[in-house]
Amino acid sequence: MLTYNLNNTGSDSLYEYLYKCIKKDIIQGKLKAGDKLPSKRTFAKNLGISVITIENAYSQLIAEGYIYSLPKKGYYVSDLNNNSIQKKPATKEQVVLTSGDNSYVADFSSNQTEHSIFPFSIWAKVMRDVINDNQTQLMTNAPCGGIMILREAIAKYLKDFRGMYVKPEQIIIGAGTEYLYSLIIQLLGNDMVYGVENPGYTKTAKIYGSMHIPYKFIDIDKEGVPVESLIDNKIDVMHISPSHHFPTGIVMPISRRYELLGWASKEKERYIIEDDYDSELRLSGKPIPTLQSIDVSDKVIYMNTFTKTLCSTVRISYMVLPDPLADRFYKKLSFYSCTVSNFEQYTLARFMMDGSFEKHINRLRNYYQNKRDAILNAFKKKPLGSYISITEEEAGVHFLMHIDTPKTEDEIVAAALSKGIKLVPLSIYFHEGTNTSTNTYVMNYSSIKLENLDTIVSSLYGILNAR
C-alpha cells in the first residue's frame, strides 16, 4: 500500500503536500506508467486523513496530467514519455529574451524601432492632456470593439489616406494581430480551411496550428496567390499581404486582386484576410490602394497595426470587418472585453486627431528612406557590391539581398554571427520541402545603427572573400 509521512507538511496544506509527494514519486519513476493508485477511501483510511483530502490531491494530479482516471476502475499513473509535462532542458534557442538588449553589431531580423525616431515629447504631452481631460472616461469600461473616439479617428484616417469608407462600428481594436486572428477564427468557425502564403509570415501558420484550425500552404507566384491553387486546395479563408508581401516584397497587380475578389464572391462563406501591416511605409510613390477599398461583396477582412508606424512595443492593432461579419461579431463575441487599455486608446486617438500621427508618418518615411539609401549605397559599392544584388527595396523597412557565392547559407549565417551580424535567409519562410531560394536574405533595417555601417560592410566582404 502506498504510504507517506504526513507529520511535517511545512506551510503546505495536507492535500498540497500529498499531491507533491505523489508527483515526486511519479517523476522519479517510483510510480511507473500504468500503476494503479489506491482508491480514495482506502488511501484515506491508510493515511488517517479525510477522503476529501485524497480527492483534492488526485484532482490536482489529473489536472496536470500526472494521473488519469477510468470510470469504475480507479486512478492510474500517466505515461510521461509521451506527455508534454516532462521537463526538458531549455536552450538559448528556446528562450526568448525580452529585455530588448543584444550584443549584435547588426540584427537584420529585428523589427524594433530606434528610440530616436519615436516622438516621445509629443506623446508625453498627449498623455498628460488625456489624464487631465478624460478622467471619467479612463475609469469607464470600453466597449468590446474599443472606445468609439479611437475607432472614429481610425475610420477618418483610412478614408483620407487609404481610400477606405468604413463605419467606426466595423473597426475592432485589439492588443496585437495575434489576438485579432483568434477572434476571426471564433467568428468564422473551426471548420473553415485557411490558406497561408508560401513563402510567408511564419507566425500566421503557427497561430492556426495552435488553435487546431485546418490550414494549407499556398505557393505564390510573381503576382501573389494564384486563384487556381485556392480552388484546388478548397480554401475558405485566404490570408494575404497584397500591398507589400512579406518577405518577398511582391506587390499584387490589380488584375490578380480582382481575380481573388471574384473567387471570394462565389461562395457565401469565403473570405480574404488582407494584412496591410506596413503600407504607410512605402518609400516611393503613394501607398498601394487596399483590396478592401475595391471590395463590393463584403468579403475582405482588413487588418493593420500601429507597431510598425509607432514602435514595436505599442501593441495596438485593429481589423475592419465587413458589415455582415461586424453584425455577427456583436451578436456572438461581444462578451469579450477590449484588450487595449483606455489610457492607450485615448492617447492614440488624440495623437491621430490633432495631426501628430500624420506628421510622424511623414517624418518616418523620410527617416527610413535616408537610412535605406545610406545602407544600399554602402552595400552596392565595390568590393562588396561585386558579390550582392538588391531587390524589393521600395516598400517597407526590409529588402532582399542575394549573395553570389559558392558558400552555403549555413556557412554564411554562422560566419556573420561570429562577426556580430544576424542574417535571416529567405528560405526559412518557405514551408518545409518547398524552398526555391538559395543565399537570398531578408534584410530588415529598422534597428540598424548607421554608425556601424562601415563595420557591417567590411565584415560581410571579409566573409565572402575568405577562402
Solvent accessible surface area in square Angstrom, and as a share of the most:
residue,aa,sasa,rsa
1,M,138,0.62
2,L,38,0.19
3,T,87,0.51
4,Y,38,0.14
5,N,103,0.53
6,L,29,0.15
7,N,139,0.71
8,N,121,0.62
9,T,30,0.17
10,G,65,0.63
11,S,121,0.78
12,D,35,0.18
13,S,51,0.33
14,L,64,0.32
15,Y,71,0.27
16,E,65,0.29
17,Y,53,0.20
18,L,0,0.00
19,Y,24,0.09
20,K,99,0.42
21,C,24,0.14
22,I,0,0.00
23,K,54,0.23
24,K,117,0.50
25,D,20,0.10
26,I,8,0.04
27,I,90,0.46
28,Q,101,0.45
29,G,30,0.29
30,K,138,0.58
31,L,23,0.12
32,K,133,0.56
33,A,58,0.45
34,G,43,0.42
35,D,54,0.28
36,K,124,0.52
37,L,4,0.02
38,P,21,0.13
39,S,58,0.38
40,K,55,0.23
41,R,179,0.65
42,T,64,0.37
43,F,0,0.00
44,A,4,0.03
45,K,177,0.75
46,N,68,0.35
47,L,28,0.14
48,G,67,0.65
49,I,30,0.15
50,S,61,0.39
51,V,47,0.27
52,I,109,0.56
53,T,18,0.10
54,I,0,0.00
55,E,68,0.31
56,N,62,0.32
57,A,0,0.00
58,Y,2,0.01
59,S,59,0.38
60,Q,62,0.28
61,L,0,0.00
62,I,68,0.35
63,A,83,0.64
64,E,53,0.24
65,G,22,0.21
66,Y,15,0.06
67,I,3,0.02
68,Y,89,0.34
69,S,57,0.37
70,L,72,0.36
71,P,119,0.75
72,K,214,0.91
73,K,128,0.54
74,G,20,0.19
75,Y,38,0.14
76,Y,38,0.14
77,V,2,0.01
78,S,14,0.09
79,D,62,0.32
80,L,24,0.12
81,N,123,0.63
82,N,134,0.69
83,N,39,0.20
84,S,107,0.69
85,I,54,0.27
86,Q,77,0.34
87,K,191,0.81
88,K,153,0.65
89,P,117,0.73
90,A,80,0.62
91,T,65,0.38
92,K,184,0.78
93,E,155,0.69
94,Q,115,0.51
95,V,76,0.44
96,V,125,0.72
97,L,140,0.70
98,T,129,0.75
99,S,85,0.55
100,G,36,0.35
101,D,112,0.58
102,N,91,0.47
103,S,110,0.71
104,Y,74,0.28
105,V,48,0.27
106,A,3,0.02
107,D,18,0.09
108,F,1,0.00
109,S,46,0.30
110,S,18,0.12
111,N,77,0.40
112,Q,82,0.36
113,T,31,0.18
114,E,35,0.16
115,H,146,0.65
116,S,69,0.45
117,I,3,0.02
118,F,20,0.08
119,P,13,0.08
120,F,120,0.50
121,S,89,0.57
122,I,80,0.40
123,W,33,0.12
124,A,37,0.29
125,K,113,0.48
126,V,5,0.03
127,M,64,0.29
128,R,139,0.51
129,D,37,0.19
130,V,0,0.00
131,I,86,0.43
132,N,103,0.53
133,D,89,0.46
134,N,17,0.08
135,Q,112,0.50
136,T,107,0.62
137,Q,72,0.32
138,L,39,0.19
139,M,169,0.75
140,T,78,0.46
141,N,146,0.75
142,A,24,0.18
143,P,69,0.43
144,C,24,0.14
145,G,0,0.00
146,G,0,0.00
147,I,8,0.04
148,M,72,0.32
149,I,58,0.29
150,L,0,0.00
151,R,5,0.02
152,E,86,0.38
153,A,8,0.07
154,I,1,0.00
155,A,11,0.08
156,K,131,0.56
157,Y,21,0.08
158,L,0,0.00
159,K,100,0.42
160,D,71,0.37
161,F,90,0.37
162,R,12,0.04
163,G,42,0.40
164,M,1,0.00
165,Y,172,0.65
166,V,18,0.10
167,K,101,0.43
168,P,31,0.19
169,E,82,0.37
170,Q,15,0.07
171,I,0,0.00
172,I,1,0.00
173,I,1,0.01
174,G,0,0.00
175,A,38,0.30
176,G,0,0.00
177,T,28,0.16
178,E,52,0.23
179,Y,48,0.18
180,L,0,0.00
181,Y,4,0.02
182,S,22,0.14
183,L,3,0.01
184,I,1,0.00
185,I,2,0.01
186,Q,55,0.24
187,L,2,0.01
188,L,13,0.06
189,G,20,0.19
190,N,100,0.51
191,D,119,0.62
192,M,15,0.07
193,V,31,0.18
194,Y,1,0.01
195,G,0,0.00
196,V,4,0.03
197,E,12,0.05
198,N,4,0.02
199,P,6,0.04
200,G,4,0.04
201,Y,95,0.36
202,T,56,0.33
203,K,80,0.34
204,T,1,0.01
205,A,8,0.06
206,K,144,0.61
207,I,20,0.10
208,Y,2,0.01
209,G,31,0.30
210,S,82,0.53
211,M,64,0.29
212,H,164,0.73
213,I,6,0.03
214,P,62,0.39
215,Y,72,0.27
216,K,85,0.36
217,F,62,0.26
218,I,1,0.01
219,D,83,0.43
220,I,28,0.14
221,D,57,0.29
222,K,173,0.73
223,E,58,0.26
224,G,5,0.05
225,V,0,0.00
226,P,22,0.14
227,V,18,0.11
228,E,113,0.51
229,S,29,0.19
230,L,0,0.00
231,I,98,0.50
232,D,112,0.58
233,N,47,0.24
234,K,161,0.68
235,I,2,0.01
236,D,39,0.20
237,V,0,0.00
238,M,0,0.00
239,H,9,0.04
240,I,0,0.00
241,S,7,0.05
242,P,3,0.02
243,S,6,0.04
244,H,6,0.03
245,H,6,0.03
246,F,35,0.14
247,P,0,0.00
248,T,18,0.10
249,G,3,0.03
250,I,31,0.16
251,V,52,0.30
252,M,6,0.03
253,P,46,0.29
254,I,102,0.52
255,S,64,0.41
256,R,24,0.09
257,R,8,0.03
258,Y,120,0.46
259,E,87,0.39
260,L,0,0.00
261,L,17,0.08
262,G,27,0.26
263,W,5,0.02
264,A,0,0.00
265,S,55,0.36
266,K,158,0.67
267,E,91,0.41
268,K,169,0.72
269,E,59,0.26
270,R,40,0.14
271,Y,11,0.04
272,I,0,0.00
273,I,1,0.00
274,E,0,0.00
275,D,18,0.09
276,D,3,0.02
277,Y,32,0.12
278,D,4,0.02
279,S,7,0.04
280,E,7,0.03
281,L,1,0.00
282,R,48,0.17
283,L,11,0.05
284,S,45,0.29
285,G,71,0.69
286,K,173,0.73
287,P,33,0.21
288,I,36,0.18
289,P,86,0.54
290,T,1,0.00
291,L,0,0.00
292,Q,30,0.13
293,S,42,0.27
294,I,42,0.21
295,D,27,0.14
296,V,144,0.83
297,S,49,0.32
298,D,63,0.32
299,K,17,0.07
300,V,2,0.01
301,I,0,0.00
302,Y,0,0.00
303,M,1,0.00
304,N,1,0.01
305,T,14,0.08
306,F,6,0.03
307,T,19,0.11
308,K,41,0.17
309,T,1,0.01
310,L,1,0.01
311,C,22,0.13
312,S,21,0.14
313,T,110,0.64
314,V,18,0.10
315,R,107,0.39
316,I,1,0.01
317,S,1,0.01
318,Y,4,0.02
319,M,0,0.00
320,V,1,0.01
321,L,0,0.00
322,P,6,0.04
323,D,56,0.29
324,P,72,0.46
325,L,1,0.00
326,A,5,0.04
327,D,83,0.43
328,R,71,0.26
329,F,1,0.00
330,Y,68,0.26
331,K,176,0.75
332,K,98,0.41
333,L,6,0.03
334,S,53,0.34
335,F,150,0.62
336,Y,64,0.25
337,S,87,0.56
338,C,22,0.13
339,T,66,0.38
340,V,7,0.04
341,S,57,0.37
342,N,21,0.11
343,F,60,0.25
344,E,72,0.32
345,Q,0,0.00
346,Y,28,0.11
347,T,2,0.01
348,L,0,0.00
349,A,1,0.01
350,R,64,0.23
351,F,1,0.00
352,M,21,0.09
353,M,105,0.47
354,D,81,0.42
355,G,23,0.22
356,S,14,0.09
357,F,4,0.02
358,E,78,0.35
359,K,144,0.61
360,H,7,0.03
361,I,8,0.04
362,N,68,0.35
363,R,118,0.43
364,L,1,0.01
365,R,59,0.22
366,N,89,0.46
367,Y,64,0.24
368,Y,6,0.02
369,Q,63,0.28
370,N,101,0.52
371,K,3,0.01
372,R,16,0.06
373,D,53,0.27
374,A,35,0.27
375,I,0,0.00
376,L,12,0.06
377,N,89,0.46
378,A,21,0.17
379,F,0,0.00
380,K,107,0.45
381,K,138,0.58
382,K,167,0.71
383,P,69,0.43
384,L,1,0.00
385,G,20,0.19
386,S,74,0.48
387,Y,53,0.20
388,I,20,0.10
389,S,58,0.38
390,I,24,0.12
391,T,69,0.40
392,E,70,0.31
393,E,39,0.17
394,E,74,0.33
395,A,8,0.06
396,G,1,0.01
397,V,5,0.03
398,H,6,0.03
399,F,0,0.00
400,L,15,0.07
401,M,1,0.00
402,H,77,0.35
403,I,3,0.02
404,D,104,0.54
405,T,22,0.13
406,P,140,0.88
407,K,48,0.20
408,T,74,0.43
409,E,29,0.13
410,D,115,0.60
411,E,93,0.42
412,I,2,0.01
413,V,39,0.23
414,A,62,0.48
415,A,35,0.27
416,A,0,0.00
417,L,87,0.43
418,S,91,0.58
419,K,104,0.44
420,G,16,0.15
421,I,0,0.00
422,K,72,0.30
423,L,5,0.03
424,V,14,0.08
425,P,15,0.09
426,L,13,0.07
427,S,19,0.12
428,I,97,0.49
429,Y,34,0.13
430,F,33,0.14
431,H,77,0.34
432,E,158,0.71
433,G,83,0.80
434,T,48,0.28
435,N,71,0.37
436,T,120,0.70
437,S,13,0.08
438,T,89,0.52
439,N,6,0.03
440,T,18,0.11
441,Y,0,0.00
442,V,4,0.02
443,M,0,0.00
444,N,15,0.08
445,Y,1,0.00
446,S,5,0.03
447,S,25,0.16
448,I,2,0.01
449,K,99,0.42
450,L,75,0.37
451,E,138,0.62
452,N,39,0.20
453,L,18,0.09
454,D,118,0.61
455,T,67,0.39
456,I,0,0.00
457,V,28,0.16
458,S,69,0.44
459,S,16,0.10
460,L,4,0.02
461,Y,62,0.24
462,G,35,0.34
463,I,9,0.05
464,L,13,0.07
465,N,59,0.30
466,A,55,0.43
467,R,268,0.98
